[in-house]
């Protein structure tokens, strides 16, 4: 089974369950256990590589949500290559 985790907490659970070898992709936020940082990023922030101000974050996120876009981006190449059988995710809460 191939697993992709879109949540840091789910990634931790996958490791606790001993399914590390089945975990084929994680998010840019998955940093525990430390080995999770070695997994390919399937999900990354739209701010990847930058440090925006809170005002810039608010503006970009508001615009993306108005356009029906998410606040994260999926790396389709990594996602397809991972051939996931199971995706672990959640709905985004309203802020």
PyMOL commands that set and color helices and strands:
alter all, ss='L'
color gray80, all
select helices_A, chain A and resi 8-16+20-22+34-38+54-66+76-82
alter helices_A, ss='H'
color red, helices_A
select strands_A, chain A and resi 3-5+23-27+41-45+72-74+86-88
alter strands_A, ss='S'
color yellow, strands_A
deselect
rebuild
show_as cartoon
